[in-house]
Amino acid sequence: MSRASMQSFLATAKARLQQVVKQRGRAKLVIGNESADLDSIASALVYGYLQSYCLPDGDSVDITIPVTNIPSADLALRPELTALLKYANIRPSELITLDDLGTTFLSAEQTQWTLVDHNVLQSDLGQRYAGRVAGVIDHHDDEKKVPRNASPRIIEKSGSCNSLIINHFCSSWQSSSSLAAADAQIAKLSLGAILIDTINMTDRNKVTPHDEEAVQYLEAKVATSTATADKHYDREDFYNVINAAKNNIDDLSIYDILRKDYKQWTDDDSGLVLGTAAIVQNFAYLQSKDADLLEVCSKFATDRSLDLLAVMTASTSKSGEFGRELLLIACKEDAPVEAARHFSDSSKDELQLVDLQNDLHGPEFPFVHLWKQENLAASRKQVAPLLREAMSSSNAGSATNGKL
């Protein structure tokens, strides 16, 4: 297909999806994880674009449709997304979301899926389409659900999934027909996600050679653009604009803050359901915003039928000190409490968890604990597997099965 801008690509992809929904055709789709953070959304957009226009053989007529893994209404919770999309001359309303899949969903046989920024398709989509996953590019722990013969099948450590995507496509992108303005737009979408995930390439616990290689390539793309605005690209300024938007959650309710960057996971053996919410401000901020924080957490967990809820904060103080906190709630008795205690015992040293005195008031949970996390290198990408391991390793499964 002839090269186009990201805006034109999205319009074409959305029209193609509408055609498939109405006429029961077939579709190739790429989707990020259900937290729909900047890395996931940009990963799907960039992969979809490059896969559609820059394949090595150059003769593909198939378009790969990038799906943002949330309903359209939830896009408003992500001001950093709006800030980044401006650099590609697109609006959030132009993205393809879960709403565009239709109320009846496509049949599994109509679809072929590539996963980016995750390697297990979760929730309703997973129940419908897990068997139709044909490719993956991800930087999380390999849960070994994607077939070994998937293509691509790239699961490697990196600060940002976008870095792996760019390095996968860079040769074919370089040899494809040039469209300087569009190249700069795509490059900035990836750069924004990479810089946010690596704290402007300063977090040595996250930055890998994959990220360094990708950023070097992308900034060269921006530098060669003929677009006037791109001649004034400055990495620090660019990062600061996106980061300021990300950290501004003043207009959101606590409930919306919890669902802004949220992931959910169900343990295959025990059936326990874990929800994890990542937040860019600390608990002092959250409590000042709503003293009934635990009440909101209770409603949030009930609405999602959670057994465990983990709220992870990562924030920087006015003096520039970075910190992490972790709130873990077992929402029900027995198996969830055992899993929570198992996590506390088995992960306390690794995560350097220090008990925090708190004045959280609200419903009486069977287990609720707030820690300061002194292992600052451990983000949700490291903490969530420990929580899931605790759910699997405790006798939660036998306790649950015994009650059935």
BADO-957160 format. One record per residue (C-alpha): residue number from 1; residue in one letter; x, y, z. Coordinates in pm, 1 decimal. Layout:
N
SITE; NUM; A; X; Y; Z
...
// end
This chain:
404
SITE; 1; M; 0.0; 0.0; 0.0
SITE; 2; S; 108.8; 356.6; -61.5
SITE; 3; R; 242.8; 537.5; 242.8
SITE; 4; A; 8.3; 775.7; 424.8
SITE; 5; S; -4.4; 986.5; 739.0
SITE; 6; M; -105.9; 825.5; 1068.8
SITE; 7; Q; -435.7; 1013.4; 1049.4
SITE; 8; S; -513.2; 869.8; 705.5
SITE; 9; F; -401.3; 524.8; 816.5
SITE; 10; L; -641.3; 529.7; 1112.8
SITE; 11; A; -929.9; 639.4; 892.6
SITE; 12; T; -854.6; 355.0; 650.7
SITE; 13; A; -819.0; 103.9; 934.1
SITE; 14; K; -1145.9; 212.2; 1096.0
SITE; 15; A; -1329.2; 186.1; 763.6
SITE; 16; R; -1180.5; -159.2; 709.7
SITE; 17; L; -1297.8; -273.4; 1055.0
SITE; 18; Q; -1648.2; -138.7; 994.6
SITE; 19; Q; -1656.6; -330.1; 667.5
SITE; 20; V; -1548.9; -650.3; 842.9
SITE; 21; V; -1810.1; -608.6; 1117.4
SITE; 22; K; -2090.9; -553.0; 864.8
SITE; 23; Q; -1988.9; -803.4; 598.2
SITE; 24; R; -1834.5; -1074.7; 817.2
SITE; 25; G; -1496.7; -1048.5; 649.6
SITE; 26; R; -1154.7; -1119.4; 798.4
SITE; 27; A; -927.9; -882.2; 986.5
SITE; 28; K; -572.4; -864.2; 1117.4
SITE; 29; L; -559.9; -670.2; 1443.3
SITE; 30; V; -292.7; -555.9; 1686.8
SITE; 31; I; -377.0; -466.4; 2045.7
SITE; 32; G; -193.5; -342.2; 2355.3
SITE; 33; N; -268.3; -443.0; 2712.3
SITE; 34; E; -582.2; -353.4; 2907.1
SITE; 35; S; -414.6; -79.8; 3112.8
SITE; 36; A; -396.0; 114.7; 2785.6
SITE; 37; D; -105.9; 324.0; 2904.5
SITE; 38; L; 97.7; 535.0; 2665.0
SITE; 39; D; 334.8; 251.0; 2574.6
SITE; 40; S; 50.9; 10.5; 2494.7
SITE; 41; I; -147.3; 254.9; 2284.2
SITE; 42; A; 155.4; 382.7; 2093.1
SITE; 43; S; 281.5; 25.5; 2044.7
SITE; 44; A; -40.8; -77.0; 1871.9
SITE; 45; L; -48.8; 236.7; 1656.9
SITE; 46; V; 312.9; 212.0; 1547.0
SITE; 47; Y; 306.1; -163.7; 1490.5
SITE; 48; G; -15.2; -138.7; 1290.4
SITE; 49; Y; 124.1; 139.9; 1072.3
SITE; 50; L; 463.5; -17.0; 1005.7
SITE; 51; Q; 319.8; -365.0; 950.8
SITE; 52; S; 72.7; -224.2; 700.0
SITE; 53; Y; 313.0; -1.9; 505.6
SITE; 54; C; 670.7; -115.2; 559.5
SITE; 55; L; 685.7; -492.9; 524.0
SITE; 56; P; 1009.6; -620.2; 369.6
SITE; 57; D; 834.8; -784.1; 73.5
SITE; 58; G; 645.0; -464.5; 1.8
SITE; 59; D; 353.2; -649.7; -153.5
SITE; 60; S; 110.6; -686.8; 136.6
SITE; 61; V; -239.2; -560.5; 67.4
SITE; 62; D; -363.8; -637.6; 417.7
SITE; 63; I; -401.2; -360.0; 669.4
SITE; 64; T; -327.7; -435.2; 1033.5
SITE; 65; I; -588.0; -262.1; 1249.3
SITE; 66; P; -455.6; -107.5; 1574.3
SITE; 67; V; -702.6; -143.9; 1861.9
SITE; 68; T; -679.9; 59.2; 2182.7
SITE; 69; N; -782.7; -181.7; 2459.1
SITE; 70; I; -1041.7; 39.1; 2634.8
SITE; 71; P; -1382.0; 188.6; 2553.6
SITE; 72; S; -1377.2; 529.8; 2385.4
SITE; 73; A; -1507.6; 702.7; 2699.2
SITE; 74; D; -1191.7; 606.0; 2890.8
SITE; 75; L; -963.3; 796.5; 2653.5
SITE; 76; A; -1049.2; 1114.0; 2845.8
SITE; 77; L; -869.9; 971.6; 3151.5
SITE; 78; R; -536.6; 995.8; 2969.4
SITE; 79; P; -428.4; 1358.6; 2917.1
SITE; 80; E; -77.7; 1240.4; 2830.2
SITE; 81; L; -226.6; 1055.2; 2533.3
SITE; 82; T; -391.6; 1370.6; 2402.5
SITE; 83; A; -63.2; 1557.1; 2446.5
SITE; 84; L; 132.9; 1296.0; 2250.3
SITE; 85; L; -120.5; 1246.3; 1972.3
SITE; 86; K; -96.9; 1616.0; 1884.7
SITE; 87; Y; 252.9; 1550.1; 1752.7
SITE; 88; A; 101.0; 1307.3; 1501.8
SITE; 89; N; -184.4; 1544.5; 1413.3
SITE; 90; I; -450.2; 1307.5; 1544.9
SITE; 91; R; -719.1; 1328.7; 1812.5
SITE; 92; P; -818.7; 1058.8; 2062.2
SITE; 93; S; -1156.9; 1031.0; 1889.6
SITE; 94; E; -979.5; 904.6; 1577.2
SITE; 95; L; -840.6; 599.4; 1757.6
SITE; 96; I; -998.5; 257.4; 1716.9
SITE; 97; T; -1124.7; 130.9; 2053.2
SITE; 98; L; -1317.8; -165.5; 2191.6
SITE; 99; D; -1638.3; 15.7; 2097.9
SITE; 100; D; -1547.7; -19.4; 1730.9
SITE; 101; L; -1541.4; -399.1; 1753.7
SITE; 102; G; -1921.1; -392.8; 1768.0
SITE; 103; T; -2165.1; -508.3; 2031.9
SITE; 104; T; -2182.4; -863.3; 1894.7
SITE; 105; F; -1804.6; -897.5; 1847.1
SITE; 106; L; -1636.4; -1059.6; 1550.3
SITE; 107; S; -1628.4; -1437.3; 1535.9
SITE; 108; A; -1288.6; -1578.1; 1630.8
SITE; 109; E; -1242.2; -1727.8; 1284.1
SITE; 110; Q; -1264.6; -1381.0; 1130.9
SITE; 111; T; -963.2; -1253.8; 1320.6
SITE; 112; Q; -588.5; -1283.1; 1359.4
SITE; 113; W; -431.9; -1098.9; 1654.0
SITE; 114; T; -88.4; -965.7; 1739.5
SITE; 115; L; -24.0; -866.7; 2101.7
SITE; 116; V; 202.5; -574.5; 2191.0
SITE; 117; D; 305.3; -480.0; 2545.9
SITE; 118; H; 151.6; -802.0; 2682.3
SITE; 119; N; 167.9; -1169.7; 2596.6
SITE; 120; V; -164.8; -1297.4; 2730.1
SITE; 121; L; -497.5; -1173.0; 2599.1
SITE; 122; Q; -711.1; -1109.6; 2909.2
SITE; 123; S; -1078.1; -1059.7; 3000.6
SITE; 124; D; -1356.5; -1093.6; 2743.1
SITE; 125; L; -1118.5; -1060.6; 2450.5
SITE; 126; G; -907.9; -1344.6; 2587.8
SITE; 127; Q; -1208.8; -1570.9; 2622.5
SITE; 128; R; -1306.6; -1504.0; 2262.8
SITE; 129; Y; -979.0; -1469.1; 2077.7
SITE; 130; A; -693.1; -1626.5; 2277.4
SITE; 131; G; -671.3; -1907.1; 2024.8
SITE; 132; R; -631.8; -1658.8; 1739.0
SITE; 133; V; -312.9; -1492.1; 1864.0
SITE; 134; A; -51.6; -1525.0; 1590.0
SITE; 135; G; 220.6; -1280.9; 1698.6
SITE; 136; V; 362.1; -1093.2; 1995.3
SITE; 137; I; 614.7; -821.6; 2078.5
SITE; 138; D; 643.2; -764.9; 2453.0
SITE; 139; H; 882.5; -676.1; 2735.0
SITE; 140; H; 706.5; -849.8; 3026.2
SITE; 141; D; 772.6; -1197.5; 3166.8
SITE; 142; D; 683.6; -1464.9; 2914.2
SITE; 143; E; 370.4; -1643.9; 3037.6
SITE; 144; K; 415.7; -1898.3; 2757.0
SITE; 145; K; 62.2; -1866.8; 2624.1
SITE; 146; V; 161.1; -1747.4; 2276.6
SITE; 147; P; 256.5; -2037.9; 2045.5
SITE; 148; R; 627.3; -2091.2; 1987.4
SITE; 149; N; 572.6; -2063.4; 1611.4
SITE; 150; A; 406.6; -1721.5; 1636.2
SITE; 151; S; 549.9; -1457.6; 1404.7
SITE; 152; P; 680.5; -1231.5; 1530.3
SITE; 153; R; 747.1; -1379.2; 1874.3
SITE; 154; I; 968.9; -1124.6; 2048.8
SITE; 155; I; 957.2; -1121.1; 2429.1
SITE; 156; E; 1265.1; -948.1; 2568.7
SITE; 157; K; 1354.9; -712.2; 2849.7
SITE; 158; S; 1340.8; -344.2; 2757.5
SITE; 159; G; 1229.7; -20.3; 2913.4
SITE; 160; S; 954.1; 23.6; 2657.3
SITE; 161; C; 775.7; -215.2; 2424.7
SITE; 162; N; 800.0; 52.2; 2155.3
SITE; 163; S; 1175.4; 3.1; 2148.8
SITE; 164; L; 1136.2; -363.1; 2051.1
SITE; 165; I; 883.4; -271.6; 1783.0
SITE; 166; I; 1106.5; -5.5; 1629.0
SITE; 167; N; 1410.3; -232.9; 1626.7
SITE; 168; H; 1202.3; -509.1; 1467.3
SITE; 169; F; 1089.1; -282.7; 1183.7
SITE; 170; C; 1383.3; -43.9; 1142.9
SITE; 171; S; 1540.4; -219.7; 842.8
SITE; 172; S; 1216.1; -245.4; 646.6
SITE; 173; W; 1113.7; 105.2; 750.9
SITE; 174; Q; 1447.4; 239.7; 633.2
SITE; 175; S; 1415.1; 72.0; 294.2
SITE; 176; S; 1051.9; 174.1; 238.6
SITE; 177; S; 949.8; 479.0; 41.1
SITE; 178; S; 1021.6; 802.1; 225.1
SITE; 179; L; 745.9; 1021.4; 362.9
SITE; 180; A; 932.4; 1258.6; 589.8
SITE; 181; A; 642.0; 1424.6; 769.1
SITE; 182; A; 471.6; 1091.1; 839.7
SITE; 183; D; 802.7; 939.6; 949.4
SITE; 184; A; 848.1; 1218.0; 1203.6
SITE; 185; Q; 494.8; 1164.8; 1334.4
SITE; 186; I; 545.6; 791.3; 1382.4
SITE; 187; A; 886.1; 852.0; 1537.3
SITE; 188; K; 744.5; 1096.1; 1790.2
SITE; 189; L; 466.2; 858.1; 1890.8
SITE; 190; S; 726.7; 596.2; 1975.4
SITE; 191; L; 967.8; 843.3; 2131.4
SITE; 192; G; 703.0; 981.0; 2365.2
SITE; 193; A; 621.5; 635.0; 2498.2
SITE; 194; I; 986.3; 532.5; 2533.7
SITE; 195; L; 1088.5; 851.8; 2712.0
SITE; 196; I; 796.1; 830.5; 2955.9
SITE; 197; D; 867.0; 466.5; 3039.0
SITE; 198; T; 1240.0; 526.4; 3091.0
SITE; 199; I; 1207.7; 865.9; 3265.5
SITE; 200; N; 1370.8; 1044.1; 2974.1
SITE; 201; M; 1630.4; 765.5; 2935.7
SITE; 202; T; 1768.3; 833.8; 3285.2
SITE; 203; D; 1636.5; 526.9; 3470.3
SITE; 204; R; 1929.0; 286.9; 3457.6
SITE; 205; N; 1711.7; 11.1; 3602.0
SITE; 206; K; 1490.8; 28.4; 3293.7
SITE; 207; V; 1701.7; 150.5; 3002.7
SITE; 208; T; 1844.3; -132.5; 2792.8
SITE; 209; P; 2045.6; -138.1; 2468.7
SITE; 210; H; 1713.5; -196.1; 2289.2
SITE; 211; D; 1593.2; 144.2; 2411.4
SITE; 212; E; 1917.9; 321.7; 2328.8
SITE; 213; E; 1919.7; 179.7; 1976.2
SITE; 214; A; 1556.2; 270.7; 1916.3
SITE; 215; V; 1586.9; 627.2; 2046.4
SITE; 216; Q; 1894.6; 690.0; 1832.9
SITE; 217; Y; 1711.2; 566.2; 1523.8
SITE; 218; L; 1391.2; 759.6; 1598.7
SITE; 219; E; 1563.7; 1088.2; 1672.4
SITE; 220; A; 1749.0; 1053.0; 1343.2
SITE; 221; K; 1410.5; 1012.9; 1172.2
SITE; 222; V; 1285.2; 1331.2; 1337.7
SITE; 223; A; 1602.9; 1518.9; 1245.9
SITE; 224; T; 1569.6; 1436.4; 875.8
SITE; 225; S; 1206.7; 1547.9; 855.1
SITE; 226; T; 1135.1; 1847.8; 636.4
SITE; 227; A; 853.3; 1960.3; 866.8
SITE; 228; T; 947.8; 2293.6; 1022.1
SITE; 229; A; 821.5; 2202.0; 1367.7
SITE; 230; D; 1047.5; 1897.2; 1380.8
SITE; 231; K; 1359.8; 2106.9; 1325.9
SITE; 232; H; 1311.3; 2239.4; 1677.3
SITE; 233; Y; 1284.7; 1901.0; 1847.9
SITE; 234; D; 1446.8; 1896.4; 2190.3
SITE; 235; R; 1429.9; 1573.3; 2387.5
SITE; 236; E; 1405.7; 1740.8; 2728.5
SITE; 237; D; 1129.2; 1978.4; 2623.9
SITE; 238; F; 939.1; 1703.6; 2444.6
SITE; 239; Y; 955.1; 1474.7; 2749.1
SITE; 240; N; 851.5; 1751.2; 2988.5
SITE; 241; V; 535.4; 1828.5; 2791.3
SITE; 242; I; 419.3; 1465.8; 2791.8
SITE; 243; N; 524.1; 1399.8; 3151.2
SITE; 244; A; 347.4; 1709.6; 3285.1
SITE; 245; A; 25.6; 1594.2; 3121.4
SITE; 246; K; 67.1; 1243.4; 3263.0
SITE; 247; N; 113.8; 1365.4; 3620.0
SITE; 248; N; -183.8; 1600.4; 3616.5
SITE; 249; I; -468.5; 1395.8; 3763.4
SITE; 250; D; -624.7; 1678.7; 3963.9
SITE; 251; D; -948.1; 1672.3; 3765.4
SITE; 252; L; -1003.8; 1297.6; 3809.5
SITE; 253; S; -1198.4; 1130.1; 4089.1
SITE; 254; I; -1027.3; 859.3; 4295.8
SITE; 255; Y; -1238.1; 598.1; 4117.2
SITE; 256; D; -1120.4; 725.0; 3778.6
SITE; 257; I; -760.8; 744.1; 3900.4
SITE; 258; L; -781.1; 376.1; 3995.8
SITE; 259; R; -907.7; 276.9; 3652.1
SITE; 260; K; -675.4; 506.7; 3455.9
SITE; 261; D; -386.1; 257.7; 3449.3
SITE; 262; Y; -544.5; -70.1; 3554.7
SITE; 263; K; -474.7; -436.7; 3482.9
SITE; 264; Q; -663.8; -747.5; 3590.2
SITE; 265; W; -553.3; -1109.7; 3606.5
SITE; 266; T; -725.8; -1436.3; 3698.6
SITE; 267; D; -528.1; -1727.5; 3842.8
SITE; 268; D; -596.9; -2040.2; 3638.4
SITE; 269; D; -575.3; -2277.7; 3936.1
SITE; 270; S; -749.5; -2093.2; 4218.2
SITE; 271; G; -978.5; -1871.2; 4014.4
SITE; 272; L; -874.0; -1573.8; 4228.0
SITE; 273; V; -901.5; -1237.4; 4054.4
SITE; 274; L; -629.2; -975.1; 4105.9
SITE; 275; G; -662.0; -610.3; 4008.9
SITE; 276; T; -361.1; -376.7; 3996.0
SITE; 277; A; -384.0; 1.5; 3968.3
SITE; 278; A; -75.0; 213.6; 3899.8
SITE; 279; I; -95.2; 577.1; 4011.8
SITE; 280; V; 140.8; 870.8; 3956.4
SITE; 281; Q; 77.9; 1038.9; 4294.3
SITE; 282; N; 133.1; 911.5; 4649.7
SITE; 283; F; -120.4; 810.9; 4912.9
SITE; 284; A; -95.8; 1143.9; 5092.2
SITE; 285; Y; -221.5; 1305.7; 4771.7
SITE; 286; L; -497.1; 1047.4; 4730.8
SITE; 287; Q; -618.3; 1089.1; 5089.9
SITE; 288; S; -616.8; 1466.8; 5059.7
SITE; 289; K; -833.0; 1428.0; 4751.5
SITE; 290; D; -1080.3; 1189.3; 4917.0
SITE; 291; A; -1070.4; 1085.3; 5283.3
SITE; 292; D; -1292.8; 788.4; 5199.3
SITE; 293; L; -1019.1; 625.9; 4992.4
SITE; 294; L; -1091.3; 273.0; 5115.5
SITE; 295; E; -1461.8; 316.8; 5046.7
SITE; 296; V; -1375.6; 397.2; 4686.5
SITE; 297; C; -1137.9; 99.5; 4671.3
SITE; 298; S; -1416.0; -122.5; 4804.5
SITE; 299; K; -1660.7; -8.1; 4536.0
SITE; 300; F; -1392.0; -39.7; 4269.5
SITE; 301; A; -1315.5; -398.0; 4377.4
SITE; 302; T; -1681.9; -494.5; 4407.7
SITE; 303; D; -1762.1; -359.9; 4061.3
SITE; 304; R; -1491.6; -588.8; 3919.5
SITE; 305; S; -1552.2; -891.9; 4146.1
SITE; 306; L; -1194.0; -874.5; 4273.0
SITE; 307; D; -1043.7; -1099.2; 4537.7
SITE; 308; L; -728.8; -888.0; 4568.8
SITE; 309; L; -658.3; -524.3; 4484.6
SITE; 310; A; -306.5; -381.1; 4470.0
SITE; 311; V; -262.4; -5.6; 4439.3
SITE; 312; M; 92.1; 94.3; 4343.0
SITE; 313; T; 208.0; 454.2; 4351.7
SITE; 314; A; 516.6; 600.9; 4186.7
SITE; 315; S; 567.1; 971.5; 4246.4
SITE; 316; T; 830.4; 1241.1; 4267.0
SITE; 317; S; 826.3; 1493.0; 4551.1
SITE; 318; K; 872.6; 1866.7; 4505.1
SITE; 319; S; 1233.9; 1820.8; 4613.0
SITE; 320; G; 1285.1; 1569.6; 4331.3
SITE; 321; E; 1285.7; 1252.4; 4543.3
SITE; 322; F; 1128.4; 951.8; 4373.5
SITE; 323; G; 926.0; 709.2; 4584.5
SITE; 324; R; 699.4; 406.8; 4563.6
SITE; 325; E; 419.2; 283.5; 4788.5
SITE; 326; L; 205.6; -28.8; 4779.3
SITE; 327; L; -141.5; -86.6; 4920.6
SITE; 328; L; -263.7; -446.7; 4919.2
SITE; 329; I; -622.6; -537.6; 5000.6
SITE; 330; A; -773.8; -884.1; 5033.7
SITE; 331; C; -1137.5; -819.7; 4957.5
SITE; 332; K; -1268.2; -1152.2; 5086.6
SITE; 333; E; -1187.0; -1403.0; 5360.4
SITE; 334; D; -992.8; -1729.0; 5331.8
SITE; 335; A; -809.0; -1778.7; 5000.3
SITE; 336; P; -749.5; -1409.6; 4920.1
SITE; 337; V; -615.6; -1347.2; 5271.9
SITE; 338; E; -381.2; -1645.8; 5244.6
SITE; 339; A; -250.5; -1515.7; 4912.7
SITE; 340; A; -199.7; -1165.5; 5056.9
SITE; 341; R; -10.2; -1300.3; 5356.4
SITE; 342; H; 198.0; -1524.7; 5134.1
SITE; 343; F; 294.0; -1222.2; 4924.8
SITE; 344; S; 381.0; -1020.4; 5235.4
SITE; 345; D; 604.7; -1297.0; 5370.3
SITE; 346; S; 771.1; -1397.9; 5044.2
SITE; 347; S; 821.4; -1057.4; 4879.3
SITE; 348; K; 895.3; -824.9; 5169.7
SITE; 349; D; 1272.7; -856.3; 5138.4
SITE; 350; E; 1286.8; -848.6; 4759.1
SITE; 351; L; 1072.2; -536.0; 4734.6
SITE; 352; Q; 1216.4; -385.1; 5054.2
SITE; 353; L; 869.9; -324.0; 5195.3
SITE; 354; V; 853.2; -103.9; 5505.0
SITE; 355; D; 530.8; -80.8; 5704.2
SITE; 356; L; 368.9; 260.7; 5684.9
SITE; 357; Q; 153.4; 408.7; 5955.9
SITE; 358; N; -166.9; 523.8; 5795.7
SITE; 359; D; -502.2; 664.9; 5886.7
SITE; 360; L; -696.0; 492.9; 5611.7
SITE; 361; H; -1054.9; 461.3; 5724.1
SITE; 362; G; -1341.3; 279.1; 5565.5
SITE; 363; P; -1483.4; -70.7; 5530.8
SITE; 364; E; -1330.5; -354.8; 5729.9
SITE; 365; F; -1131.9; -564.1; 5486.2
SITE; 366; P; -1001.2; -902.6; 5608.3
SITE; 367; F; -651.7; -787.8; 5503.1
SITE; 368; V; -528.4; -438.6; 5423.4
SITE; 369; H; -168.3; -322.6; 5440.1
SITE; 370; L; 21.4; -15.3; 5323.7
SITE; 371; W; 396.2; -24.5; 5266.0
SITE; 372; K; 668.7; 208.1; 5152.0
SITE; 373; Q; 854.0; 23.2; 4877.2
SITE; 374; E; 1224.9; 97.6; 4900.0
SITE; 375; N; 1316.4; -115.3; 4600.2
SITE; 376; L; 1253.6; 169.3; 4359.0
SITE; 377; A; 1352.7; -35.8; 4055.7
SITE; 378; A; 1049.8; -264.1; 4093.5
SITE; 379; S; 753.4; -128.0; 3899.3
SITE; 380; R; 427.0; -312.9; 3837.8
SITE; 381; K; 611.6; -517.5; 3577.7
SITE; 382; Q; 807.9; -675.1; 3865.9
SITE; 383; V; 550.0; -655.1; 4147.8
SITE; 384; A; 253.5; -807.2; 3964.1
SITE; 385; P; 429.6; -1139.8; 3892.6
SITE; 386; L; 515.3; -1166.2; 4263.1
SITE; 387; L; 149.8; -1115.2; 4351.4
SITE; 388; R; 43.0; -1372.2; 4095.8
SITE; 389; E; 303.8; -1617.1; 4220.5
SITE; 390; A; 170.7; -1573.7; 4574.2
SITE; 391; M; -179.4; -1651.4; 4449.6
SITE; 392; S; -56.6; -1968.3; 4281.7
SITE; 393; S; 194.5; -2078.6; 4545.2
SITE; 394; S; -23.9; -2035.9; 4852.2
SITE; 395; N; -282.9; -2297.3; 4934.6
SITE; 396; A; -540.0; -2058.0; 4791.5
SITE; 397; G; -632.5; -2304.7; 4522.4
SITE; 398; S; -710.0; -2585.5; 4762.9
SITE; 399; A; -894.2; -2349.2; 4996.2
SITE; 400; T; -1112.4; -2224.1; 4714.3
SITE; 401; N; -1174.8; -2569.9; 4573.8
SITE; 402; G; -1272.3; -2693.1; 4916.3
SITE; 403; K; -1552.4; -2439.4; 4934.1
SITE; 404; L; -1708.1; -2534.9; 4600.9
// end
